[in-house]
Amino acid sequence: MKNTIFTLCLVAIFFTSCKKEVNPFLISKNNIGLLTDSTKVKDLETVFANDSVVKRISGDGFTGRISDIEIYDKTGKQLLTLSPNQDLDSTATINTVKVIDQRYKTEKGLNTTSTFADIKNNYTISSIQNTLRNIVVFVNEINAFFTIDKMELPAELRIDMSKKIEAIHIPDSAKIKHFMIGW
């Protein structure tokens, strides 16, 4: 009987110690490392316990209106910029994440140093929007959107905002200007 209890305890310890470690730099549809689409602003200090969380005050400092929240690693390198869905609300969740550090990547290896070819070869492009200076490429399967500078496009597509830009118009070598996650 004692051997059975001892064996069961060892098996229980083994299974609890085999807990899968979360990759702090993995981007998926509903999370970036430990940050999820339901993480509240008040929990950011816990999620990024080994990093620095900096809340910026925009506009009039007297009103205390909080906008973007920046995350820095121990060396002072910026990792992410987070935008909550509600200013001055500690129970607000994160609405948009700007990925800055190239260590953050999707399961298919997409990161801030990727090109348009990496996007189209690994994901289904949901839509492309033409703006004044950039194009915005949306990938719904990972809740991401990417801005690409229009200077990366052929000259005839850079000026006219009314032109519909298709994936075939964007050179494979076009670099990602901003990698954003929108929840």
Helices and strands as residue ranges (DSSP letters): H 2-17, E 26-28, E 31-32, E 35-36, G 41-43, H 44-47, E 52-57, E 66-72, E 78-84, E 94-99, E 105-106, H 116-122, E 127-130, E 134-139, G 140-142, E 144-149, G 150-152, G 155-157, G 167-169, E 178-182
